[in-house]
Amino acid sequence: MEKCAHLLVAQPEALRGLWLERFFRNSVPDSLPFGALHIELGCGKGLFAVETAKREPDILFIALEKVANVIIIALERTEQEGLRNVRYINKPVDDLAEFFSEGEVSRIYINFCDPWPAHRHIKRRLTERRFLEIYKQILLPGGEIHFKTDDLPLFEFSLNEFEQCGFLTFNTLRDLHKNGPVGIMTEYETKFYEQGAPIYSCVVRNAE
């Protein structure tokens, strides 16, 4: 953790509303200006964050992961790649509105979050309306949520929550990799794909 400390944002609330400005100002001369801010909720070991940041050098990518032992692996992976456009937050999603200001985020990735199947745990699901209202607040008008899961009940639940909260849903797929791998996969996604399990995905847009 100490070796990779420069990749970990210890006080994200201090950067609220200033992410693009701060990282653009501190970027090195040969880097592209950061044109948008994307975040991932629950980045795990960081494979998706790292590969996405590599493909989109003009995007400032902020990945959240609350489990310290897991985020260390993500930090080490990023350090090895020498990426300048990805940073990590080791805090829960509940505090998201304290880290990002209204309309500051262009895209949110939610990849294979815990489905919390028990009814008593519904409010812990990252696609439950309590969280969706936070996402609506920090997303700019027209901003998007990219959602993937292997859990069909969670997917059906999420589609209903998106609609109830006024998001516009499109690109809804019930077997994303039916004809071969599509896009960047997470560690979990690769495992599920190799097992032949369908991946459910959709993109939802914040109302203009």
C-alpha positions as a printed NumPy array, in Angstrom:
array([[  0.   ,   0.   ,   0.   ],
       [  2.833,   2.395,   0.849],
       [  4.605,   1.786,  -2.466],
       [  1.455,   2.596,  -4.418],
       [  0.171,   5.35 ,  -2.117],
       [  0.237,   7.948,  -4.909],
       [ -2.53 ,   6.012,  -6.686],
       [ -4.81 ,   5.984,  -3.651],
       [ -6.882,   9.096,  -2.915],
       [ -7.03 ,   9.194,   0.873],
       [ -9.358,  12.214,   1.1  ],
       [-11.615,  12.146,  -1.981],
       [-14.005,  14.637,  -0.417],
       [-11.276,  17.278,  -0.807],
       [-11.442,  16.813,  -4.592],
       [-15.22 ,  17.094,  -4.857],
       [-15.941,  19.18 ,  -7.953],
       [-12.232,  19.465,  -8.767],
       [-11.223,  16.078, -10.143],
       [-10.681,  16.999, -13.791],
       [ -9.171,  20.368, -12.963],
       [ -6.73 ,  18.952, -10.412],
       [ -5.549,  16.002, -12.475],
       [ -5.37 ,  18.01 , -15.698],
       [ -3.235,  20.634, -14.002],
       [ -0.919,  17.969, -12.586],
       [ -0.684,  15.891, -15.751],
       [  2.649,  15.593, -17.515],
       [  3.199,  17.494, -20.808],
       [  2.977,  14.429, -23.054],
       [ -0.375,  13.249, -21.654],
       [ -3.745,  14.047, -23.194],
       [ -6.062,  16.413, -21.332],
       [ -8.71 ,  14.502, -19.424],
       [-11.999,  15.103, -21.174],
       [-14.341,  13.219, -18.838],
       [-14.575,  11.527, -15.463],
       [-15.625,   7.863, -15.277],
       [-15.969,   5.835, -12.087],
       [-16.25 ,   2.135, -11.283],
       [-18.076,   0.936,  -8.19 ],
       [-16.463,  -2.136,  -6.642],
       [-13.377,  -2.535,  -8.832],
       [-12.081,  -5.705,  -7.155],
       [ -8.547,  -6.516,  -8.267],
       [ -8.594,  -3.728, -10.848],
       [ -8.436,  -5.642, -14.135],
       [-11.339,  -3.737, -15.687],
       [-10.093,  -0.374, -14.391],
       [ -6.58 ,  -0.916, -15.704],
       [ -7.602,  -2.192, -19.132],
       [-10.192,   0.565, -19.567],
       [ -7.698,   3.253, -18.553],
       [ -5.171,   1.867, -21.035],
       [ -7.655,   2.065, -23.901],
       [ -8.981,   5.511, -22.982],
       [ -6.014,   7.726, -22.002],
       [ -8.11 ,  10.9  , -22.191],
       [-10.504,   9.632, -19.506],
       [ -9.849,  10.139, -15.794],
       [-10.896,   6.82 , -14.25 ],
       [-11.67 ,   6.632, -10.523],
       [-12.273,   3.149,  -9.093],
       [-13.832,   2.474,  -5.689],
       [-13.241,  -0.659,  -3.638],
       [-13.985,  -0.92 ,   0.079],
       [-11.936,  -4.093,   0.759],
       [ -8.346,  -3.034,   1.519],
       [ -6.774,  -6.441,   0.836],
       [ -8.337,  -6.473,  -2.627],
       [ -7.564,  -2.9  ,  -3.63 ],
       [ -3.859,  -3.495,  -2.954],
       [ -3.799,  -5.859,  -5.932],
       [ -5.473,  -3.199,  -8.095],
       [ -2.918,  -0.623,  -6.99 ],
       [  0.007,  -2.924,  -7.779],
       [ -1.439,  -3.762, -11.177],
       [ -1.815,  -0.064, -12.01 ],
       [  1.695,   0.731, -10.791],
       [  3.151,  -1.985, -13.015],
       [  1.374,  -0.539, -16.043],
       [  2.561,   2.999, -15.258],
       [ -0.89 ,   4.49 , -15.874],
       [ -1.443,   8.188, -15.144],
       [ -5.207,   8.354, -15.647],
       [ -6.54 ,   5.994, -12.971],
       [ -6.846,   6.498,  -9.211],
       [ -8.483,   4.509,  -6.422],
       [-10.702,   5.212,  -3.43 ],
       [-10.762,   2.702,  -0.561],
       [-14.186,   3.69 ,   0.789],
       [-17.803,   2.454,   0.488],
       [-20.193,   3.581,  -2.231],
       [-22.568,   5.004,   0.382],
       [-20.428,   8.147,   0.6  ],
       [-20.3  ,   8.772,  -3.157],
       [-22.067,  12.145,  -3.033],
       [-19.353,  13.395,  -0.684],
       [-16.661,  12.582,  -3.265],
       [-18.245,  13.914,  -6.471],
       [-20.3  ,  17.043,  -7.049],
       [-23.521,  17.425,  -9.   ],
       [-23.055,  16.604, -12.699],
       [-19.328,  15.909, -12.348],
       [-19.331,  12.288, -13.566],
       [-19.921,  11.234, -17.183],
       [-20.141,   7.47 , -16.689],
       [-20.553,   4.927, -13.882],
       [-19.594,   1.273, -14.248],
       [-21.276,  -1.31 , -12.009],
       [-19.738,  -4.691, -12.766],
       [-20.904,  -7.851, -11.   ],
       [-21.878,  -6.244,  -7.725],
       [-23.049,  -8.388,  -4.809],
       [-26.667,  -9.393,  -5.637],
       [-27.727,  -9.459,  -1.975],
       [-30.485, -11.995,  -2.756],
       [-32.259, -11.918,   0.629],
       [-35.274,  -9.601,   0.674],
       [-34.089,  -8.   ,   3.907],
       [-30.905,  -6.903,   2.106],
       [-32.539,  -5.183,  -0.879],
       [-31.344,  -1.743,   0.203],
       [-27.733,  -2.927,  -0.02 ],
       [-27.97 ,  -3.597,  -3.753],
       [-26.025,  -1.015,  -5.735],
       [-28.921,  -0.69 ,  -8.175],
       [-31.53 ,  -0.046,  -5.487],
       [-33.237,   3.339,  -5.818],
       [-31.477,   4.791,  -2.772],
       [-28.188,   4.463,  -4.643],
       [-29.714,   5.398,  -7.994],
       [-30.775,   8.767,  -6.616],
       [-27.141,   9.406,  -5.674],
       [-25.992,   8.415,  -9.155],
       [-28.543,  10.768, -10.724],
       [-27.127,  13.575,  -8.629],
       [-23.467,  13.134,  -9.591],
       [-24.07 ,  12.178, -13.235],
       [-24.234,  14.943, -15.796],
       [-27.403,  15.142, -17.924],
       [-27.08 ,  12.385, -20.499],
       [-24.48 ,  10.597, -18.367],
       [-24.598,   6.816, -18.367],
       [-24.522,   3.79 , -16.092],
       [-23.036,   0.622, -17.625],
       [-24.303,  -2.392, -15.706],
       [-23.292,  -6.072, -15.963],
       [-24.203,  -9.079, -13.84 ],
       [-24.474, -12.855, -13.995],
       [-27.481, -12.802, -11.641],
       [-30.833, -12.779, -13.474],
       [-33.018, -11.839, -10.466],
       [-30.727,  -8.878,  -9.763],
       [-30.852,  -7.881, -13.425],
       [-34.664,  -7.932, -13.512],
       [-34.792,  -6.016, -10.237],
       [-32.336,  -3.442, -11.587],
       [-34.235,  -2.859, -14.823],
       [-37.335,  -2.044, -12.803],
       [-35.412,   0.256, -10.462],
       [-33.847,   2.118, -13.397],
       [-37.282,   2.72 , -14.892],
       [-38.842,   3.801, -11.589],
       [-36.034,   6.318, -11.065],
       [-36.453,   7.895, -14.503],
       [-33.389,   6.471, -16.242],
       [-33.628,   5.624, -19.934],
       [-32.575,   2.026, -20.582],
       [-31.071,   0.78 , -23.84 ],
       [-28.668,  -1.873, -25.152],
       [-30.311,  -4.463, -22.912],
       [-28.707,  -7.86 , -23.526],
       [-29.411, -11.177, -21.822],
       [-26.382, -12.987, -23.191],
       [-23.719, -10.364, -23.836],
       [-21.028, -12.788, -25.017],
       [-23.298, -15.137, -26.983],
       [-21.236, -14.709, -30.146],
       [-17.87 , -14.287, -28.454],
       [-16.3  , -11.94 , -25.897],
       [-17.449,  -8.324, -26.06 ],
       [-15.474,  -5.461, -24.531],
       [-13.265,  -5.584, -21.458],
       [-14.027,  -8.374, -18.997],
       [-13.611,  -8.402, -15.238],
       [-12.063, -11.349, -13.4  ],
       [-15.516, -12.647, -12.463],
       [-16.827, -12.135, -15.971],
       [-14.049, -14.184, -17.518],
       [-14.773, -17.04 , -15.117],
       [-18.513, -16.961, -15.83 ],
       [-17.917, -16.802, -19.576],
       [-15.624, -19.834, -19.461],
       [-18.326, -21.687, -17.534],
       [-20.862, -20.843, -20.241],
       [-23.005, -18.691, -17.955],
       [-24.924, -15.853, -19.657],
       [-23.964, -12.293, -18.811],
       [-26.768,  -9.753, -18.505],
       [-25.991,  -6.162, -19.379],
       [-27.543,  -2.814, -20.12 ],
       [-26.753,   0.868, -20.429],
       [-28.962,   3.455, -18.784],
       [-28.892,   7.179, -19.376],
       [-29.574,  10.039, -17.016],
       [-32.408,  12.197, -18.336],
       [-31.256,  15.264, -20.27 ]])
